[in-house]
């Protein structure tokens, strides 16, 4: 059953069109992911669905008495209440019913028979309403949601007005989930969640009795939760069945079909125009009439639009110099704040070429550990030792190093004063800052735009050890994928804090988990980490009880070898996919050149054009063959 439908929604601000033709249909219990680049209008669309904004055109229809619950990206501060009181207030009507039940019980104790019968009927009806509203389990539901989203018992008694922006967003999300509206509208709910909270939220939403529309750039989350995807681009929407991975496949198929249809129509139009030209060149009445008839036919054709892609950032990371094999050694490092030990005796090593993901609960000390490595903080004990020729590039998730009052151009140029303006603007252009955009003050930028400025500076530094603190936060999916590709081609060493499981799967060859008990290392990416954790929790399933110690060691070694082989195959497949994409782009570009007179201006040029085209075709065929082999090897792992 359709519970919400928005058709042909249009919205403009200050003469700028944000939405041109946005449509969406939501079924009962459906979970839709709304995706698109930053600034394409996703949040505006949600606000129109809630009624916070009025559309300039289009229609919205909903099921009768449908209750919508909306989580915005920015939430107002709550003062004068503890975290628990904020949650408890959701059940004020339930507590009122509970108080009324106690009152009725007291009245029934002293009532005569007639009054008792009347009060008993009231009590039965009210008790049923109390039970339906969750009156007997609402306190446990409050605890379940608070703990699931990372609010421990001590934090529940904290003044809500003292929460950070991320904690406040989590509190609003918790309150919204407890209110159980028919439709949840969630704008970037995963931005401030650690891995444990992400997993809890995914399970909660999967079992949620209502419908969900969620804006998110977390591809792992969209795969786990969503059974439908709505893509927004150029003010328009397209709806796809299935999760995010399925959407990528279907989108690629639709794109190819449309591109072929457009090319075929253009070729047919060109053919008809040539026929018309020739008919007119005969300069006979009959030929002219035939030409006019064909012109009328062309006028009636509905022209197909060339498929378009949103502009994407494009950059690479390179190292100015090569480090030694030993890049970083953290030895028995400890840190305390206000008498509380954040962590103690942490030790790990980084070797040249390592790709390491650092994970752990929010507040466990990951960012503090980074600040110790960079020298911003000093450890209370232990040491941080750098290898030879190590240059540290640090990406701060809060971009505290950016100057709010500077323009984008001045911010980057002041950091690299030896570069000229053309070089700076060229670098900024790779991150989609062009024209007058570069004169915008940093303070006016969105989180994603500030992140792109910080990445510009990181790219220009050319350091060989990258410390990345939540680098995908606030980046849209296209930018995340470009970042992942840039890191794959980086010849230095990477240590990244991240809750983006898709990102960890793409870049990491080792996972470091920071807990209250210390650091633990796991070989492989996030999927490998999950498998290892599962084996830890069920060790009896990993090896048969009859195995000798030697057999168990051989089995462990075999599993490690399989993990390493899987990583090699995944890397080979990614490289093959990139080679196919490049070969297709090169061939398409050369086919455009072949339409020009220069390609055939003389025999030598014609022969060179033919030879080059053949070479590009062979390159594409070879790239496809390599991709097929890699894909078959990947299938063999599954």
C-alpha positions as CSV (number, residue, x, y, z in Angstrom):
1,X,0.0,0.0,0.0
2,X,1.3,3.5,-0.9
3,X,1.6,5.6,2.2
4,X,3.3,8.7,0.7
5,X,3.6,10.0,-2.9
6,X,5.4,13.1,-4.1
7,X,5.1,13.9,-7.8
8,X,6.9,16.4,-10.0
9,X,8.0,18.6,-7.1
10,X,9.8,21.8,-8.0
11,X,11.6,24.3,-5.8
12,X,13.8,27.4,-6.4
13,X,15.6,29.7,-4.1
14,X,16.6,33.2,-5.2
15,X,16.1,32.3,-8.9
16,X,18.2,29.2,-8.6
17,X,16.3,25.9,-9.4
18,X,17.0,23.3,-6.8
19,X,14.3,20.8,-7.7
20,X,12.8,20.6,-11.2
21,X,10.9,17.3,-11.3
22,X,11.4,15.3,-8.1
23,X,9.1,12.3,-7.5
24,X,9.0,9.5,-5.0
25,X,6.6,6.8,-4.1
26,X,6.8,5.1,-0.6
27,X,5.1,1.8,0.2
28,X,4.1,0.6,3.7
29,X,7.2,-0.7,5.5
30,X,9.5,0.2,2.6
31,X,13.0,1.6,3.3
32,X,14.1,4.1,0.7
33,X,17.6,5.6,0.5
34,X,17.8,9.0,-1.0
35,X,21.2,9.5,-2.7
36,X,23.0,12.2,-4.7
37,X,25.9,14.6,-4.6
38,X,26.1,17.2,-1.9
39,X,23.9,20.3,-2.7
40,X,21.6,18.4,-5.1
41,X,18.5,19.1,-3.0
42,X,18.0,16.0,-0.9
43,X,17.5,17.9,2.4
44,X,15.2,20.4,0.6
45,X,13.1,17.5,-0.7
46,X,12.8,16.0,2.9
47,X,11.7,19.4,4.3
48,X,9.0,19.7,1.6
49,X,7.7,16.2,2.5
50,X,7.5,17.3,6.2
51,X,5.7,20.6,5.3
52,X,8.6,22.7,6.6
53,X,9.0,24.1,3.1
54,X,6.3,24.6,0.4
55,X,7.0,23.4,-3.1
56,X,6.7,25.8,-6.1
57,X,5.1,23.0,-8.1
58,X,4.0,19.4,-7.9
59,X,1.7,17.4,-5.5
60,X,2.2,15.5,-2.3
61,X,-0.4,12.9,-1.1
62,X,-0.3,10.8,2.1
63,X,-2.4,8.1,3.8
64,X,-4.9,9.5,6.3
65,X,-3.6,10.4,9.7
66,X,0.0,9.5,8.6
67,X,2.5,10.5,11.3
68,X,5.9,11.7,10.0
69,X,9.0,11.9,12.1
70,X,11.9,14.1,10.8
71,X,15.6,14.1,11.9
72,X,17.4,17.2,10.5
73,X,21.2,17.4,10.1
74,X,21.3,20.4,12.5
75,X,19.4,20.1,15.8
76,X,18.6,22.9,18.3
77,X,20.1,22.7,21.7
78,X,18.0,21.3,24.6
79,X,18.4,23.1,27.9
80,X,17.2,22.3,31.4
81,X,16.8,18.5,31.0
82,X,19.0,15.5,31.4
83,X,19.5,13.1,28.6
84,X,17.1,10.6,30.2
85,X,14.5,13.3,30.9
86,X,14.5,14.2,27.2
87,X,13.7,10.6,26.4
88,X,11.2,10.2,29.2
89,X,9.2,13.1,28.0
90,X,8.3,11.1,24.9
91,X,6.1,9.0,27.1
92,X,4.3,11.8,29.0
93,X,0.9,10.6,27.7
94,X,1.7,7.1,28.9
95,X,2.7,8.3,32.4
96,X,-0.5,10.3,32.6
97,X,-2.4,7.1,31.8
98,X,-0.4,5.3,34.4
99,X,-1.2,7.9,37.0
100,X,-4.9,7.7,36.1
101,X,-4.8,3.9,36.5
102,X,-3.4,4.3,40.0
103,X,-6.2,6.8,40.8
104,X,-8.9,4.4,39.5
105,X,-7.4,1.6,41.6
106,X,-7.7,3.7,44.7
107,X,-11.3,4.7,43.9
108,X,-12.2,1.1,43.2
109,X,-11.0,0.0,46.6
110,X,-13.7,2.1,48.4
111,X,-16.5,2.0,45.7
112,X,-19.9,0.4,46.1
113,X,-21.0,-2.4,43.7
114,X,-22.6,-0.1,41.1
115,X,-19.7,2.4,41.1
116,X,-17.2,-0.4,41.1
117,X,-18.7,-1.8,37.8
118,X,-18.5,1.6,36.2
119,X,-15.0,2.2,37.3
120,X,-14.0,-1.3,36.3
121,X,-15.1,-0.6,32.7
122,X,-13.1,2.6,32.7
123,X,-10.1,0.8,34.1
124,X,-10.3,-2.0,31.5
125,X,-10.4,0.5,28.6
126,X,-7.6,2.6,30.0
127,X,-5.5,-0.4,30.8
128,X,-5.8,-1.6,27.2
129,X,-4.8,1.8,25.9
130,X,-1.9,1.9,28.3
131,X,-0.7,-1.5,27.2
132,X,-1.1,-0.6,23.5
133,X,1.0,2.5,24.0
134,X,3.8,0.5,25.5
135,X,3.1,1.4,29.1
136,X,4.5,-1.9,30.5
137,X,7.8,-1.7,28.7
138,X,8.6,1.9,27.9
139,X,11.3,2.3,30.5
140,X,13.2,-0.7,29.0
141,X,12.6,0.7,25.5
142,X,14.2,4.0,26.6
143,X,17.2,2.1,28.0
144,X,17.5,0.0,24.9
145,X,17.6,2.9,22.5
146,X,19.9,5.1,24.7
147,X,22.4,2.3,25.1
148,X,22.1,1.3,21.4
149,X,23.1,4.8,20.4
150,X,26.0,5.1,22.8
151,X,24.5,6.8,25.9
152,X,25.7,4.9,28.9
153,X,24.2,5.3,32.4
154,X,26.5,8.1,33.4
155,X,25.8,10.1,30.2
156,X,22.0,9.6,30.7
157,X,22.2,11.9,33.8
158,X,24.2,14.6,31.9
159,X,22.6,17.9,31.1
160,X,21.4,17.7,27.5
161,X,22.5,21.3,27.0
162,X,26.2,20.2,27.4
163,X,26.1,17.7,24.6
164,X,28.3,18.2,21.5
165,X,26.7,18.6,18.1
166,X,27.1,15.0,17.2
167,X,25.8,13.8,20.6
168,X,22.8,16.1,20.3
169,X,22.0,14.6,16.9
170,X,22.2,11.2,18.4
171,X,19.8,12.2,21.2
172,X,17.3,13.6,18.7
173,X,17.5,10.4,16.7
174,X,16.9,8.3,19.9
175,X,13.9,10.4,20.8
176,X,12.5,10.1,17.3
177,X,12.9,6.3,17.2
178,X,11.0,6.0,20.5
179,X,8.1,8.1,19.2
180,X,7.6,5.5,16.4
181,X,6.0,7.6,13.7
182,X,4.5,5.9,10.7
183,X,7.3,7.3,8.4
184,X,10.8,8.1,9.5
185,X,12.6,10.9,7.5
186,X,16.2,10.7,8.4
187,X,18.8,13.2,7.1
188,X,22.3,11.8,7.5
189,X,21.6,9.8,10.7
190,X,24.9,7.9,10.5
191,X,27.3,10.8,10.6
192,X,28.0,10.7,14.3
193,X,27.6,7.0,15.1
194,X,30.4,4.6,15.9
195,X,30.5,1.0,14.5
196,X,28.5,-0.5,17.4
197,X,25.8,2.2,17.1
198,X,25.7,1.8,13.3
199,X,25.1,-1.9,13.7
200,X,22.4,-1.4,16.3
201,X,20.6,1.3,14.1
202,X,20.7,-1.0,11.1
203,X,19.0,-3.8,13.0
204,X,16.5,-1.4,14.5
205,X,15.5,0.1,11.2
206,X,15.3,-3.3,9.5
207,X,12.7,-4.4,12.1
208,X,11.0,-1.0,12.2
209,X,7.2,-1.4,11.8
210,X,6.8,1.8,9.7
211,X,8.4,3.1,6.5
212,X,11.7,4.9,6.2
213,X,13.3,7.5,3.9
214,X,16.9,8.1,4.7
215,X,19.5,10.4,3.3
216,X,22.9,8.8,3.7
217,X,26.3,8.5,2.1
218,X,27.1,5.4,4.1
219,X,27.0,2.7,1.3
220,X,27.3,-0.2,3.7
221,X,24.4,1.2,5.7
222,X,22.3,1.6,2.5
223,X,23.1,-2.0,1.5
224,X,22.0,-3.3,4.9
225,X,18.8,-1.3,5.4
226,X,17.3,-0.2,2.1
227,X,15.1,-2.1,-0.3
228,X,14.7,0.9,-2.6
229,X,17.0,3.8,-3.8
230,X,15.9,7.2,-5.2
231,X,18.7,9.0,-7.0
232,X,18.6,12.8,-7.2
233,X,20.6,14.6,-9.9
234,X,20.1,17.9,-11.8
235,X,16.9,18.5,-9.8
236,X,15.2,15.2,-11.0
237,X,14.8,11.8,-9.4
238,X,14.8,8.2,-10.5
239,X,13.6,5.3,-8.3
240,X,15.3,1.9,-8.3
241,X,14.3,-1.3,-6.5
242,X,16.8,-3.1,-4.2
243,X,19.7,-1.9,-2.1
244,X,22.6,0.3,-3.0
245,X,24.7,-2.3,-4.7
246,X,21.7,-3.3,-6.8
247,X,21.1,0.3,-7.6
248,X,24.6,0.7,-8.9
249,X,24.1,-2.3,-11.3
250,X,20.7,-1.1,-12.5
251,X,21.9,2.5,-12.9
252,X,24.8,1.3,-15.1
253,X,22.4,-0.7,-17.2
254,X,20.0,2.3,-17.6
255,X,22.9,4.6,-18.4
256,X,24.2,2.3,-21.1
257,X,20.7,1.8,-22.6
258,X,20.1,5.6,-22.7
259,X,23.5,6.3,-24.2
260,X,23.0,3.8,-26.9
261,X,19.5,5.1,-27.6
262,X,20.8,8.6,-27.8
263,X,23.7,7.7,-30.1
264,X,21.4,5.7,-32.3
265,X,18.9,8.6,-32.6
266,X,21.7,11.1,-33.4
267,X,23.0,8.8,-36.1
268,X,19.5,8.4,-37.6
269,X,19.0,12.2,-37.5
270,X,22.3,12.7,-39.2
271,X,21.4,10.1,-41.8
272,X,18.1,11.7,-42.5
273,X,19.6,15.2,-42.8
274,X,22.1,13.9,-45.3
275,X,19.3,12.3,-47.3
276,X,17.4,15.6,-47.2
277,X,20.5,17.5,-48.3
278,X,21.0,15.2,-51.3
279,X,17.3,15.4,-52.2
280,X,17.4,19.2,-52.2
281,X,20.6,19.2,-54.2
282,X,18.7,17.5,-57.1
283,X,16.6,20.7,-57.3
284,X,13.6,18.9,-58.7
285,X,10.1,19.4,-57.5
286,X,9.5,15.8,-56.6
287,X,12.8,15.6,-54.7
288,X,12.1,18.8,-52.8
289,X,8.7,17.4,-51.7
290,X,10.3,14.2,-50.5
291,X,12.9,16.3,-48.6
292,X,10.1,18.4,-47.0
293,X,8.3,15.2,-46.0
294,X,11.4,13.9,-44.3
295,X,11.9,17.3,-42.5
296,X,8.3,17.1,-41.2
297,X,9.0,13.6,-39.9
298,X,12.2,14.9,-38.1
299,X,10.2,17.7,-36.5
300,X,7.9,15.2,-34.9
301,X,10.7,13.2,-33.3
302,X,11.0,13.5,-29.5
303,X,14.6,14.2,-29.0
304,X,16.4,12.1,-26.4
305,X,18.6,13.9,-23.9
306,X,22.3,12.9,-23.7
307,X,22.9,11.1,-20.4
308,X,24.7,13.4,-18.0
309,X,26.8,12.8,-14.9
310,X,27.3,15.2,-12.0
311,X,30.7,16.9,-11.9
312,X,33.1,14.9,-9.8
313,X,36.3,15.7,-7.9
314,X,39.4,14.2,-9.3
315,X,42.8,14.0,-7.5
316,X,45.7,11.8,-6.6
317,X,48.1,11.6,-3.7
318,X,51.8,11.5,-4.3
319,X,54.7,11.4,-1.8
320,X,57.5,14.0,-2.1
321,X,60.1,11.5,-0.8
322,X,60.3,7.8,0.1
323,X,60.4,6.7,3.7
324,X,62.5,3.9,5.2
325,X,60.8,0.5,5.8
326,X,60.1,1.5,9.5
327,X,57.7,4.4,9.3
328,X,56.3,4.7,12.9
329,X,56.6,3.1,16.2
330,X,54.2,3.8,19.1
331,X,55.6,2.2,22.3
332,X,53.7,1.8,25.5
333,X,51.9,5.2,25.1
334,X,49.5,6.3,27.9
335,X,47.3,9.4,28.2
336,X,45.2,10.8,31.1
337,X,42.8,13.7,31.3
338,X,41.5,15.2,34.6
339,X,42.6,12.1,36.5
340,X,40.9,9.7,34.1
341,X,43.1,7.3,32.1
342,X,42.0,7.4,28.5
343,X,44.3,4.6,27.4
344,X,47.6,3.1,28.6
345,X,50.5,1.0,27.3
346,X,49.4,1.2,23.6
347,X,51.9,-0.1,21.2
348,X,51.9,-0.7,17.4
349,X,54.2,-0.4,14.4
350,X,53.7,1.0,10.9
351,X,55.7,-0.3,8.0
352,X,56.1,1.4,4.6
353,X,53.1,0.8,2.5
354,X,50.8,-0.2,5.4
355,X,47.1,0.6,5.0
356,X,45.6,0.5,8.5
357,X,42.1,1.4,9.8
358,X,41.8,2.4,13.4
359,X,38.4,1.7,14.8
360,X,36.7,1.8,18.2
361,X,33.8,3.4,20.1
362,X,33.3,7.1,20.2
363,X,35.2,8.7,23.0
364,X,37.7,5.7,23.4
365,X,40.7,7.9,22.4
366,X,41.3,7.5,18.7
367,X,41.6,11.2,17.8
368,X,43.7,11.7,20.9
369,X,46.1,9.0,19.7
370,X,46.4,10.8,16.4
371,X,47.2,14.1,18.2
372,X,50.0,12.2,20.1
373,X,51.4,10.9,16.9
374,X,51.4,14.4,15.3
375,X,53.0,15.9,18.4
376,X,50.1,18.2,19.2
377,X,49.8,16.4,22.5
378,X,52.6,14.8,24.6
379,X,52.1,11.3,26.1
380,X,52.1,10.8,29.8
381,X,54.3,7.8,29.3
382,X,55.8,5.9,26.4
383,X,57.2,7.3,23.1
384,X,56.3,7.9,19.5
385,X,59.3,7.2,17.2
386,X,59.3,8.2,13.5
387,X,61.3,6.4,10.8
388,X,63.6,8.2,8.4
389,X,62.3,10.8,6.0
390,X,58.7,10.6,7.4
391,X,56.5,13.6,6.5
392,X,53.1,13.5,8.3
393,X,50.0,14.7,6.5
394,X,47.0,15.0,9.0
395,X,43.4,15.3,7.9
396,X,41.4,16.7,10.8
397,X,37.7,15.7,10.6
398,X,36.7,19.1,12.1
399,X,39.0,21.1,9.8
400,X,40.2,23.1,12.8
401,X,43.3,24.2,10.8
402,X,41.2,26.2,8.3
403,X,40.8,30.0,9.0
404,X,37.1,30.8,9.0
405,X,37.5,34.4,7.7
406,X,39.8,33.6,4.8
407,X,38.5,32.9,1.3
408,X,39.1,29.5,-0.2
409,X,41.7,30.9,-2.5
410,X,43.6,32.7,0.3
411,X,43.4,29.7,2.7
412,X,45.2,27.4,0.2
413,X,47.5,30.1,-1.2
414,X,48.7,31.2,2.2
415,X,49.5,27.6,3.0
416,X,51.5,27.2,-0.2
417,X,52.8,30.7,-0.9
418,X,55.5,29.6,-3.4
419,X,52.8,28.4,-5.8
420,X,51.2,30.9,-8.3
421,X,47.5,31.6,-8.5
422,X,47.1,29.5,-11.6
423,X,48.5,26.5,-9.8
424,X,46.3,27.0,-6.8
425,X,43.2,27.5,-8.8
426,X,44.0,24.5,-10.9
427,X,44.3,22.4,-7.7
428,X,41.0,23.8,-6.3
429,X,39.4,23.1,-9.7
430,X,40.1,19.4,-9.1
431,X,37.9,19.7,-6.0
432,X,35.1,21.5,-7.9
433,X,36.0,25.0,-6.7
434,X,36.0,27.2,-9.9
435,X,35.3,30.7,-11.0
436,X,33.9,32.9,-8.2
437,X,33.6,29.9,-5.9
438,X,37.2,30.4,-4.8
439,X,36.3,33.8,-3.2
440,X,33.8,32.3,-0.7
441,X,34.8,32.6,2.9
442,X,35.6,29.4,4.7
443,X,32.9,30.2,7.4
444,X,30.2,30.0,4.8
445,X,31.0,26.5,3.5
446,X,29.2,23.3,4.2
447,X,30.9,20.4,6.0
448,X,31.5,18.7,2.6
449,X,33.0,21.8,1.1
450,X,35.4,22.4,4.0
451,X,36.4,18.8,3.7
452,X,37.3,19.3,0.0
453,X,39.4,22.4,0.9
454,X,41.3,20.3,3.5
455,X,41.8,17.5,1.0
456,X,43.2,20.1,-1.5
457,X,45.8,21.1,1.0
458,X,46.6,17.5,1.9
459,X,47.1,16.7,-1.8
460,X,49.4,19.6,-2.3
461,X,51.6,18.8,0.8
462,X,52.8,15.5,-0.8
463,X,53.5,13.8,2.6
464,X,54.3,10.1,2.8
465,X,52.4,9.2,6.0
466,X,48.8,10.1,5.9
467,X,46.8,10.3,9.2
468,X,43.1,10.6,8.2
469,X,40.5,11.2,10.9
470,X,37.1,10.3,9.5
471,X,38.0,11.5,6.0
472,X,34.7,10.4,4.4
473,X,32.5,12.3,6.8
474,X,30.4,14.9,4.9
475,X,31.7,13.7,1.5
476,X,29.2,12.5,-1.0
477,X,29.5,9.0,-2.6
478,X,31.2,10.2,-5.7
479,X,33.9,12.0,-3.7
480,X,34.3,9.0,-1.4
481,X,34.9,6.7,-4.3
482,X,37.5,9.2,-5.8
483,X,39.2,9.4,-2.4
484,X,39.4,5.6,-2.2
485,X,40.9,5.4,-5.7
486,X,43.4,8.1,-4.8
487,X,44.5,6.2,-1.7
488,X,44.8,3.0,-3.7
489,X,47.4,4.7,-6.0
490,X,49.3,6.3,-3.1
491,X,52.8,5.0,-2.6
492,X,53.1,6.0,1.0
493,X,51.6,4.8,4.3
494,X,48.1,5.3,5.6
495,X,46.5,5.2,9.1
496,X,42.9,6.2,9.1
497,X,40.2,6.5,11.7
498,X,36.9,5.6,10.1
499,X,33.4,4.3,10.8
500,X,32.8,4.0,7.1
501,X,32.8,0.2,6.6
502,X,32.7,0.4,2.8
503,X,35.7,2.7,2.9
504,X,37.6,0.4,5.3
505,X,36.9,-2.5,2.9
506,X,38.3,-0.6,0.0
507,X,41.6,0.7,1.5
508,X,42.6,-1.3,4.5
509,X,44.9,-4.3,4.7
510,X,44.9,-4.3,8.5
511,X,42.4,-3.2,11.2
512,X,43.5,-1.9,14.7
513,X,40.6,-2.0,17.2
514,X,41.0,0.3,20.2
515,X,39.0,-0.8,23.3
516,X,39.2,-0.2,27.0
517,X,41.5,-3.2,27.2
518,X,44.0,-1.8,24.6
519,X,44.8,-2.3,20.9
520,X,44.2,-5.5,18.9
521,X,45.3,-6.0,15.3
522,X,43.4,-7.9,12.6
523,X,44.7,-8.7,9.2
524,X,42.6,-7.7,6.2
525,X,39.7,-5.3,5.7
526,X,36.5,-4.8,7.6
527,X,34.9,-8.0,6.3
528,X,37.9,-10.0,7.4
529,X,37.8,-8.2,10.8
530,X,34.1,-9.3,11.3
531,X,35.0,-12.9,10.4
532,X,37.9,-12.9,12.9
533,X,35.6,-11.4,15.6
534,X,33.0,-14.1,14.9
535,X,35.7,-16.8,15.3
536,X,36.8,-15.3,18.6
537,X,33.3,-15.5,19.9
538,X,32.8,-19.1,18.7
539,X,36.3,-20.6,18.8
540,X,34.8,-24.1,19.0
541,X,33.5,-23.6,15.4
542,X,36.8,-22.6,14.0
543,X,38.7,-25.9,14.6
544,X,37.4,-29.4,15.4
545,X,38.0,-30.5,19.0
546,X,40.2,-33.4,17.7
547,X,42.8,-31.2,16.1
548,X,46.4,-31.2,17.4
549,X,48.1,-27.9,18.2
550,X,50.2,-28.4,15.0
551,X,47.1,-29.0,12.9
552,X,45.4,-25.9,14.4
553,X,48.5,-23.8,13.6
554,X,48.4,-25.1,10.0
555,X,44.7,-24.2,9.8
556,X,45.4,-20.7,11.0
557,X,48.2,-20.3,8.5
558,X,45.9,-21.5,5.7
559,X,43.2,-19.0,6.7
560,X,45.8,-16.2,6.7
561,X,47.0,-17.2,3.3
562,X,43.4,-17.3,2.0
563,X,42.8,-13.8,3.4
564,X,45.9,-12.5,1.7
565,X,44.9,-14.2,-1.6
566,X,41.4,-12.7,-1.3
567,X,42.9,-9.2,-0.8
568,X,45.1,-9.7,-3.9
569,X,42.1,-10.7,-6.0
570,X,40.0,-7.8,-4.8
571,X,42.8,-5.4,-5.6
572,X,43.3,-7.0,-9.0
573,X,39.5,-6.7,-9.7
574,X,39.5,-3.0,-8.7
575,X,42.5,-2.3,-10.9
576,X,40.9,-4.2,-13.8
577,X,37.7,-2.2,-13.4
578,X,39.7,1.1,-13.5
579,X,41.6,-0.1,-16.6
580,X,38.3,-0.9,-18.4
581,X,36.9,2.5,-17.5
582,X,40.0,4.3,-18.8
583,X,40.1,2.2,-22.0
584,X,36.4,3.0,-22.7
585,X,37.0,6.7,-22.1
586,X,40.0,6.7,-24.3
587,X,38.2,4.9,-27.1
588,X,35.1,7.2,-26.8
589,X,37.3,10.3,-26.9
590,X,39.2,9.0,-30.0
591,X,35.9,8.2,-31.7
592,X,34.9,11.8,-31.3
593,X,38.2,12.8,-32.9
594,X,37.5,10.4,-35.8
595,X,34.4,12.5,-36.7
596,X,36.7,15.5,-37.5
597,X,38.2,16.3,-40.9
598,X,41.7,16.3,-39.4
599,X,41.6,12.6,-38.9
600,X,41.5,11.9,-42.7
601,X,43.1,15.0,-44.2
602,X,45.6,12.8,-46.1
603,X,46.6,9.2,-46.5
604,X,49.2,9.3,-43.7
605,X,46.7,10.8,-41.3
606,X,44.1,8.3,-42.3
607,X,46.4,5.4,-41.8
608,X,47.5,6.8,-38.4
609,X,43.9,7.2,-37.4
610,X,43.0,3.7,-38.4
611,X,46.0,2.3,-36.6
612,X,45.4,4.2,-33.4
613,X,41.8,3.2,-33.4
614,X,42.8,-0.5,-33.8
615,X,45.3,-0.2,-30.9
616,X,42.7,1.4,-28.6
617,X,40.2,-1.4,-29.5
618,X,42.9,-4.0,-28.6
619,X,43.6,-2.2,-25.3
620,X,39.9,-2.3,-24.5
621,X,39.6,-6.0,-25.4
622,X,42.7,-6.7,-23.2
623,X,41.2,-4.7,-20.3
624,X,37.9,-6.6,-20.7
625,X,39.8,-10.0,-20.7
626,X,41.7,-9.1,-17.6
627,X,38.5,-7.9,-15.9
628,X,36.7,-11.2,-16.8
629,X,39.6,-13.2,-15.3
630,X,39.6,-11.2,-12.2
631,X,35.8,-11.4,-11.9
632,X,36.0,-15.2,-12.3
633,X,38.6,-15.4,-9.6
634,X,36.4,-13.2,-7.3
635,X,33.5,-15.5,-8.0
636,X,35.7,-18.4,-6.9
637,X,36.0,-16.8,-3.4
638,X,32.3,-16.7,-2.9
